[in-house]
Amino acid sequence: MNTAEFIPKIRSEKIEEIGFTWQTPSNIALVKYWGKSDPQLPKNASISFTLNNCHTITTIDFSIQESAPCADFDLFFEGKEKEEFKPKIAGFFKRVEVYCPYILDYKMVINSENSFPHSSGIASSASGLSAIAMCLMRLEQALNPRLTEVYIIKKASFLARLGSGSASRSIEGPLVVWGKHPKIAGSSDLFGVQFPYKVHPVFQNYQDAILLVDKGEKQVSSTLGHNLMHKHPFAENRFKQANENLSKMSEILQNGHLEEFIGLVESEALTLHAMMLTSAPYFILMKPNTLEIIHKIWEFRAAENSNICFTLDAGANVHVLYPFSEKEKVNRFIESELANYCQKKQYILDAVGFGAKKG
Ligand code: PMV
């Protein structure tokens, strides 16, 4: 695996002080990544819709100092210093140090905030780590202005992946593949790439309403969850199936067959949860209201001849996916029916987005 291209070749003039602000979104996988090997390499390829409204905005102010043995940073989340978030970010900096040796020359002050409510059960690692990765790459570009935009985006995804696998899919949009796959030109285990084929117009501006069924702390951390796949009795078949599903999804995204899209997306969500139901130890991450919502969605789909469907992350919240043409009808259904199964009736209306934006 060739990671040498991500190690800077030149050590340039240092800059006294500089700061960058980047906004990067969350994403929702259509074909799921669950299972990895070191260093953060996926056991199967995955594809996601990049979201738009659920994002993190991060500013990093860099000021030069004597080179330190490890990254030196302060971390503020929503204006407050967050010591408890620091170990994860310190681990991330350690992992990217060889690719970004310049970070050791700076004191970094990181200010971050999410557009979605804190501990809403929405994974913030994808948006959070991709935002930091973008800020690091802008510093690298300031130090070496010859870097191309293509390289910056690719390396930002590469760095983000080392923080959280799914974060590699949050730099670009609207559809990103991560993981080497024979049917996806240019795909890699090292970074995410934009889905390289023409997408059917029905998927333009696709809608995602995130229903906040359970806003508590994650019951199973991603690290623990991925590790459960190491000795999982169904792991090898699952990885094979996911890669086959990505081939199918690639066709569907091009031909616009929504019925097949719905079948595949829902099956992927339930399979992800099936992996957790059948691991040792086992977990049930759905709540009774998750199931209530799924059944309501199925009833609505049949009664209204709708293309609404659901997907799930590793938690109880439900992502409701539907074409833009059904937005009004489905939003009314969510407000009048599905919101009743959400904590404090909370949900977030989102849609596909286009990735990192300068803040
Ligand atoms: O990026 P991680 O390590 O938090 O893993 C996330 C995995 C899922 O969100 C459950 C699925 C996916 O592909 O995003």
Boltz pocket constraint, residues with backbone or C-beta under 6 A from the ligand:
constraints:
  - pocket:
      binder: B
      contacts: [[A, 27], [A, 28], [A, 29], [A, 31], [A, 32], [A, 33], [A, 34], [A, 46], [A, 123], [A, 125], [A, 164], [A, 165], [A, 166], [A, 167], [A, 222], [A, 223], [A, 272], [A, 312], [A, 313], [A, 314]]
      max_distance: 6.0
